[in-house]
Amino acid sequence: METNTEYKFEPIWVSTLSIISLVMVCGFLKAFIKRPSYDVPA
């Protein structure tokens, strides 16, 4: 009783999720570099 489970990923969804993730990471990095949260007035 052996069952083979195959996971099939559609390339369009993998590409879409990857692009969305990259855009979000770049946006967060740009926002952090523009106004860093560690800039505390002394």
Helices and strands as residue ranges (DSSP letters): H 11-34
